[in-house]
Amino acid sequence: MAAALGADEMVPKLEALLSSPHRRPRYEAARSLAKLAPVRARKILPPLLSSSDVGQRCSAISALMELGERALALEGLMQLITRGERAPVAE
């Protein structure tokens, strides 16, 4: 919703949500951050590609694609695909 409203003042809260224990807000925060603060998102999102939370990795991939960071997003996607059957059941 913050991105839809163009609420730039929410950027610090979105950054804080990236480490929230709640999955869905964490995932949405990555995508919203890409829309509201693209320069900041380009710095914050790449480390999430190594997250143990596959959902967080996917949201980072999605946000990076929106930012035009195609090569980085595809690298993260290929890491997920390569794990394939070796991934833990939760993935």
C-alpha positions as CSV (number, residue, x, y, z in Angstrom):
1,M,0.0,0.0,0.0
2,A,2.9,2.4,0.8
3,A,4.2,2.0,-2.8
4,A,0.7,2.5,-4.3
5,L,0.4,5.7,-2.3
6,G,3.9,6.9,-3.1
7,A,4.5,7.2,0.7
8,D,8.3,7.9,0.6
9,E,8.3,8.5,4.4
10,M,7.6,4.8,4.8
11,V,11.0,3.8,3.5
12,P,12.6,3.4,6.9
13,K,9.7,1.3,8.1
14,L,9.9,-0.9,5.0
15,E,13.6,-1.5,5.6
16,A,12.7,-2.5,9.2
17,L,10.1,-4.9,7.9
18,L,12.7,-6.7,5.8
19,S,13.8,-8.3,9.1
20,S,10.3,-8.9,10.5
21,P,9.5,-12.3,11.8
22,H,6.3,-12.2,9.8
23,R,6.8,-13.5,6.3
24,R,4.2,-11.7,4.2
25,P,5.0,-8.2,5.3
26,R,8.7,-9.0,4.8
27,Y,8.0,-10.1,1.2
28,E,5.8,-7.1,0.4
29,A,8.4,-4.7,1.9
30,A,11.0,-5.8,-0.6
31,R,8.8,-5.1,-3.6
32,S,7.5,-1.8,-2.1
33,L,11.0,-0.7,-1.3
34,A,12.0,-1.2,-5.0
35,K,9.2,1.2,-6.0
36,L,9.6,3.9,-3.4
37,A,13.4,3.9,-3.0
38,P,15.1,2.2,-6.0
39,V,18.6,3.5,-5.2
40,R,18.4,2.2,-1.6
41,A,16.7,-1.0,-2.7
42,R,19.6,-1.8,-5.1
43,K,21.9,-1.8,-2.1
44,I,19.7,-3.6,0.4
45,L,18.1,-6.3,-1.8
46,P,21.1,-8.3,-3.2
47,P,22.1,-9.8,0.1
48,L,18.6,-11.2,0.4
49,L,19.3,-13.5,-2.5
50,S,21.3,-15.6,0.0
51,S,18.5,-15.7,2.6
52,S,17.6,-19.1,4.0
53,D,13.9,-18.0,3.5
54,V,13.0,-19.0,0.0
55,G,10.1,-16.6,0.0
56,Q,12.4,-13.7,0.9
57,R,14.7,-14.7,-1.9
58,C,11.8,-14.8,-4.4
59,S,10.6,-11.4,-3.3
60,A,14.1,-10.0,-3.7
61,I,14.3,-11.5,-7.2
62,S,11.0,-10.0,-8.1
63,A,11.9,-6.6,-6.8
64,L,15.3,-6.7,-8.6
65,M,13.5,-7.5,-11.8
66,E,11.3,-4.4,-11.3
67,L,14.5,-2.4,-10.8
68,G,15.9,-3.5,-14.1
69,E,18.6,-5.6,-12.3
70,R,17.9,-8.5,-14.6
71,A,21.3,-10.2,-14.4
72,L,21.4,-10.1,-10.6
73,A,17.8,-11.4,-10.4
74,L,18.5,-14.2,-12.9
75,E,21.5,-15.2,-10.9
76,G,19.4,-15.5,-7.8
77,L,16.7,-17.5,-9.7
78,M,19.3,-19.8,-11.1
79,Q,20.6,-20.5,-7.6
80,L,17.1,-21.6,-6.6
81,I,16.6,-23.7,-9.7
82,T,20.0,-25.4,-9.3
83,R,19.1,-26.5,-5.8
84,G,16.0,-28.2,-7.2
85,E,15.5,-31.6,-5.7
86,R,18.3,-31.0,-3.2
87,A,16.4,-28.2,-1.5
88,P,14.9,-28.8,2.0
89,V,11.3,-29.8,2.0
90,A,10.3,-26.3,3.1
91,E,11.5,-24.9,-0.2
